[in-house]
Amino acid sequence: MILVLMGVTKLGRLIEIVPYSVIVGFKAGIGTVIATFQIKDFFGLQVELQSGHYFDKISAILNSLNTISPHETLIGVITIAVLLSWSKLKTRIPGHLVAILIGALLAWGLNISLEDFSVATIGTRFHYDISGLIGSGIPPVLPSFSWSWELHNAQGKPIGISFELIRTLLPSAFAIAILGALESLLCAVVADGMSGKKHNPNDELIGQGIGNMIAPLFGAIPATAAIARTSANVRARGSSTLSSVVHAAFILMAIIFLAPMLAYIPMALMAALLLVIAWNMADAKHFIRILTVAPKNDVLVLLTCFILTVLFDMTIAVGVGISLAALLFVHKSMDSAESILMPSERHNFENLPNEVAVYDINGPLFFGTAQKALKNLTDITPEVRVIVLDMSEVSMIDMSAIVAMESIVDNLAKNDVALVITNLQPHMVRKLNRVGIQEKTNEILFLDNLTDALHKASGLI
């Protein structure tokens, strides 16, 4: 429900401000993590990836390299070879399906023909026990419908619904919704980069929200867009609006009708598929290009997002990356924002009186730049009686700038200095008038062009 409201209120478009370096760093980090955790199954290592930091898991993998299985490695290498070879053919048949078919048949054939050949499969790795139905691999049953409040708690009683329960769950619901929206919209951005198309962020949130409202009624947990599966879908040329629907329908049919056959798929084969997907997702070419040609601030954001994604998680990485990029932008804007005293000969206005000073404001006026850009207006010489402020290059003004402007207007009024503002966009004039800045003093005028402003200033002396 929260995601639906976010989509309806068009908050999804906020994701469009995510810097390119954040997206590339995030993609490279996710690709690195996915690839790292496929090493175990690709080589058939005898290691349990316990919970811990990334380096702890890397250490566990390295310490188990002496347990490499030639059989698992063979299946993995052949799968990658099929994928890379098939991608060079001009065909609409997805290489992933071909690689799965060849890899699974090869493993099955070698297992029959060679007595000592053995590889881990979905059937040997996973087992289920659902209401007395026991089996291996993927359970070939559909989820059943039930109202969420009728589910049993730890004591075996229905959870029920109450204000206290809603109050307890609401903070977690907001957190899950925000994180889910962020991950899904970033996944859409990744898909845009791969497919060359453009998503509608608000539609994404509404669709995901509706799905997450219905799915729990069938025993599911909140879900987000899956970057690995989306990348695989796009690589398989599934970029239309119905590709995800077909994808989901195919998986549903496979679970119901092909579950016994899917149990024969080797884990090394699945690891090989994910290794190729991770490599494509990491987009190493763009990562290296940013490192070599981008400004140092973008490189800093890229590496920060990449390292945090690998060491912690995408939520922290994207949050810190966006915050860092915003801080660097504010810092750069503060350096560029200023008010410049303009010489009279620039205006083609002869005999401009010494009592008139003309200032040109460059850049947006917001909380990071307003004080610096406007401070020169308070350092005028005693002979100046009128200040003309050219704001043709001001693209926006926020409340901090308005407060700073009010302070300057009050200060100039106390010193009997008039202020004439020119070339300020109409919506910004309305903002200033809405806070009553002109009611505080009669010594401020808004004019449309600099020539009229200079004539008016000369008449005010």
HUBELLIN-V31254 format. One record per backbone hydrogen bond with DSSP energy under -0.5 kcal/mol. CO is the residue of the C=O (numbers start at 1). NH is the residue of the N-H. E is the energy in kcal/mol with one decimal. If there is no record, write none. Layout:
co->(CO & CO)
nh->(NH & NH)
e->(E & E)
This chain:
co->(1 & 2 & 3 & 4 & 5 & 6 & 6 & 7 & 10 & 11 & 12 & 13 & 14 & 15 & 19 & 20 & 21 & 22 & 23 & 24 & 25 & 26 & 27 & 28 & 29 & 30 & 31 & 32 & 33 & 35 & 35 & 36 & 38 & 39 & 40 & 40 & 43 & 45 & 47 & 48 & 53 & 54 & 55 & 56 & 57 & 58 & 59 & 60 & 61 & 62 & 64 & 65 & 68 & 69 & 70 & 71 & 72 & 73 & 74 & 75 & 76 & 77 & 78 & 79 & 80 & 81 & 82 & 83 & 85 & 86 & 89 & 92 & 94 & 95 & 96 & 97 & 98 & 99 & 100 & 101 & 102 & 103 & 104 & 105 & 106 & 107 & 108 & 109 & 110 & 113 & 114 & 120 & 120 & 121 & 122 & 126 & 128 & 129 & 130 & 132 & 133 & 135 & 139 & 147 & 148 & 149 & 151 & 153 & 157 & 162 & 163 & 164 & 165 & 166 & 167 & 169 & 170 & 171 & 172 & 173 & 174 & 175 & 176 & 177 & 178 & 179 & 180 & 181 & 182 & 183 & 184 & 185 & 186 & 187 & 188 & 189 & 190 & 191 & 192 & 199 & 200 & 201 & 202 & 203 & 204 & 205 & 206 & 207 & 208 & 209 & 210 & 211 & 212 & 214 & 215 & 215 & 216 & 217 & 225 & 226 & 227 & 228 & 229 & 230 & 231 & 232 & 233 & 234 & 237 & 240 & 242 & 243 & 244 & 245 & 246 & 247 & 248 & 249 & 250 & 251 & 252 & 253 & 253 & 254 & 258 & 259 & 261 & 262 & 263 & 265 & 266 & 267 & 268 & 269 & 270 & 271 & 272 & 273 & 274 & 275 & 276 & 277 & 278 & 279 & 279 & 283 & 283 & 284 & 285 & 286 & 287 & 288 & 289 & 289 & 290 & 295 & 295 & 296 & 297 & 298 & 299 & 300 & 301 & 302 & 303 & 304 & 305 & 306 & 307 & 308 & 313 & 314 & 315 & 316 & 317 & 318 & 319 & 320 & 321 & 322 & 323 & 324 & 325 & 326 & 327 & 328 & 329 & 330 & 331 & 332 & 333 & 338 & 338 & 340 & 340 & 343 & 344 & 344 & 345 & 348 & 349 & 353 & 355 & 355 & 355 & 357 & 357 & 358 & 359 & 359 & 360 & 360 & 361 & 362 & 364 & 365 & 366 & 366 & 369 & 370 & 371 & 374 & 375 & 376 & 381 & 385 & 386 & 387 & 387 & 388 & 388 & 389 & 389 & 390 & 391 & 393 & 393 & 396 & 398 & 399 & 400 & 401 & 402 & 403 & 404 & 405 & 406 & 407 & 408 & 409 & 410 & 411 & 412 & 413 & 416 & 418 & 419 & 419 & 420 & 421 & 422 & 425 & 425 & 426 & 427 & 428 & 429 & 430 & 431 & 432 & 433 & 436 & 443 & 445 & 445 & 447 & 447 & 449 & 450 & 451 & 452 & 453 & 454 & 455 & 456 & 457 & 457 & 458)
nh->(5 & 6 & 7 & 8 & 9 & 11 & 12 & 10 & 13 & 14 & 15 & 16 & 17 & 18 & 23 & 24 & 25 & 26 & 27 & 28 & 29 & 30 & 31 & 32 & 33 & 34 & 35 & 36 & 37 & 38 & 39 & 39 & 42 & 43 & 44 & 45 & 69 & 47 & 49 & 50 & 57 & 58 & 59 & 60 & 61 & 62 & 63 & 64 & 64 & 65 & 67 & 68 & 70 & 73 & 74 & 75 & 76 & 77 & 78 & 79 & 80 & 81 & 82 & 83 & 84 & 85 & 86 & 87 & 88 & 89 & 91 & 94 & 98 & 99 & 100 & 101 & 102 & 103 & 104 & 105 & 106 & 107 & 108 & 109 & 110 & 111 & 112 & 113 & 114 & 115 & 117 & 267 & 268 & 125 & 126 & 137 & 135 & 131 & 133 & 134 & 130 & 128 & 141 & 150 & 151 & 160 & 159 & 156 & 153 & 166 & 167 & 168 & 169 & 170 & 171 & 173 & 174 & 175 & 176 & 177 & 178 & 179 & 180 & 181 & 182 & 183 & 184 & 185 & 186 & 187 & 188 & 189 & 190 & 191 & 192 & 193 & 194 & 195 & 196 & 201 & 204 & 205 & 206 & 207 & 208 & 209 & 210 & 211 & 212 & 213 & 214 & 215 & 216 & 217 & 218 & 220 & 219 & 146 & 227 & 230 & 231 & 232 & 233 & 234 & 235 & 236 & 238 & 237 & 239 & 243 & 246 & 247 & 248 & 249 & 250 & 251 & 252 & 253 & 254 & 255 & 256 & 257 & 258 & 258 & 262 & 263 & 264 & 265 & 123 & 122 & 270 & 271 & 272 & 273 & 274 & 275 & 276 & 277 & 278 & 279 & 280 & 281 & 282 & 283 & 284 & 286 & 287 & 288 & 289 & 290 & 291 & 292 & 293 & 294 & 294 & 298 & 299 & 300 & 301 & 302 & 303 & 304 & 305 & 306 & 307 & 308 & 309 & 310 & 311 & 312 & 317 & 318 & 319 & 320 & 321 & 322 & 323 & 324 & 325 & 326 & 327 & 328 & 329 & 330 & 331 & 332 & 333 & 334 & 335 & 336 & 337 & 340 & 362 & 342 & 360 & 346 & 347 & 349 & 348 & 350 & 352 & 356 & 357 & 385 & 386 & 359 & 388 & 342 & 361 & 390 & 340 & 362 & 393 & 338 & 366 & 398 & 369 & 370 & 373 & 374 & 375 & 377 & 378 & 379 & 384 & 418 & 357 & 389 & 420 & 359 & 390 & 391 & 422 & 361 & 394 & 363 & 395 & 365 & 402 & 403 & 404 & 405 & 406 & 407 & 408 & 409 & 410 & 411 & 412 & 413 & 414 & 415 & 417 & 416 & 418 & 387 & 421 & 445 & 389 & 447 & 391 & 428 & 429 & 430 & 431 & 432 & 433 & 434 & 435 & 437 & 436 & 440 & 419 & 421 & 447 & 423 & 424 & 453 & 454 & 455 & 456 & 457 & 458 & 459 & 460 & 460 & 461 & 461)
e->(-2.2 & -2.2 & -2.2 & -2.7 & -2.3 & -2.3 & -0.7 & -1.2 & -0.9 & -1.7 & -1.6 & -1.4 & -1.7 & -1.8 & -1.7 & -2.6 & -2.2 & -2.5 & -2.8 & -2.6 & -2.2 & -2.7 & -2.6 & -2.1 & -2.4 & -2.7 & -2.4 & -2.4 & -1.9 & -1.2 & -0.5 & -1.1 & -2.5 & -2.1 & -0.6 & -2.3 & -3.3 & -1.4 & -0.6 & -1.6 & -1.8 & -2.3 & -2.4 & -2.0 & -2.0 & -2.6 & -2.3 & -0.6 & -1.0 & -1.3 & -2.1 & -1.2 & -0.6 & -2.4 & -2.2 & -1.8 & -2.3 & -2.8 & -2.3 & -2.1 & -2.1 & -2.4 & -2.4 & -2.4 & -2.8 & -2.2 & -2.8 & -1.7 & -1.1 & -1.5 & -1.6 & -0.5 & -1.4 & -2.8 & -2.4 & -2.4 & -2.7 & -2.6 & -2.5 & -2.3 & -2.5 & -2.3 & -2.4 & -2.8 & -2.7 & -1.9 & -1.5 & -2.5 & -2.5 & -0.5 & -1.0 & -2.7 & -0.5 & -1.9 & -2.1 & -3.1 & -2.0 & -0.6 & -2.3 & -0.8 & -2.5 & -2.4 & -1.5 & -1.8 & -1.3 & -3.0 & -2.9 & -2.0 & -2.9 & -2.2 & -2.8 & -1.9 & -2.3 & -2.3 & -0.6 & -2.5 & -2.4 & -2.1 & -2.8 & -2.4 & -2.6 & -2.5 & -2.8 & -2.6 & -2.5 & -2.6 & -2.5 & -2.5 & -2.1 & -2.2 & -2.0 & -1.9 & -2.4 & -2.5 & -2.3 & -2.1 & -1.5 & -2.7 & -2.5 & -0.7 & -2.1 & -1.9 & -2.3 & -2.7 & -2.5 & -2.7 & -2.5 & -2.2 & -2.5 & -1.1 & -1.5 & -2.8 & -0.5 & -1.5 & -2.3 & -1.8 & -1.6 & -2.6 & -0.6 & -2.4 & -2.6 & -2.1 & -2.3 & -2.6 & -2.5 & -1.4 & -2.7 & -2.0 & -1.2 & -1.1 & -2.7 & -2.5 & -2.5 & -2.7 & -2.7 & -2.1 & -2.3 & -2.5 & -2.4 & -2.3 & -2.0 & -2.9 & -0.6 & -1.7 & -2.7 & -1.2 & -1.7 & -1.7 & -2.7 & -1.9 & -1.6 & -2.3 & -2.1 & -2.1 & -2.1 & -2.0 & -2.0 & -2.3 & -2.8 & -2.1 & -2.2 & -2.4 & -2.5 & -0.9 & -0.5 & -0.5 & -1.9 & -2.8 & -1.9 & -2.3 & -1.8 & -1.8 & -2.5 & -0.5 & -1.6 & -0.5 & -1.9 & -2.4 & -2.2 & -2.6 & -2.6 & -2.3 & -2.6 & -2.5 & -2.8 & -2.4 & -2.1 & -2.0 & -2.9 & -2.5 & -2.2 & -3.0 & -2.1 & -2.8 & -2.8 & -2.8 & -2.2 & -3.1 & -2.5 & -2.4 & -2.5 & -2.5 & -2.1 & -2.6 & -2.6 & -2.4 & -2.7 & -2.4 & -1.6 & -1.6 & -2.5 & -0.5 & -2.3 & -0.6 & -2.4 & -1.5 & -1.7 & -0.9 & -0.8 & -0.6 & -0.6 & -1.5 & -0.5 & -2.5 & -2.3 & -0.5 & -3.1 & -3.0 & -0.5 & -3.5 & -2.4 & -0.5 & -0.6 & -0.8 & -0.7 & -1.6 & -1.7 & -2.7 & -2.7 & -2.0 & -1.2 & -1.3 & -1.6 & -1.3 & -1.6 & -2.7 & -2.3 & -0.6 & -3.1 & -3.1 & -0.7 & -0.7 & -2.7 & -2.5 & -1.3 & -1.0 & -0.7 & -2.8 & -2.1 & -2.5 & -2.2 & -2.7 & -2.5 & -2.2 & -2.1 & -2.7 & -2.5 & -2.2 & -2.8 & -2.4 & -1.9 & -1.0 & -3.0 & -1.5 & -0.5 & -2.7 & -0.5 & -2.1 & -3.4 & -2.8 & -2.6 & -1.1 & -1.8 & -2.3 & -1.4 & -2.2 & -2.6 & -2.3 & -1.2 & -2.0 & -1.3 & -0.9 & -3.7 & -3.5 & -0.5 & -1.3 & -0.5 & -1.6 & -2.4 & -2.1 & -2.5 & -2.5 & -2.1 & -1.6 & -1.1 & -0.5 & -0.6 & -0.6)
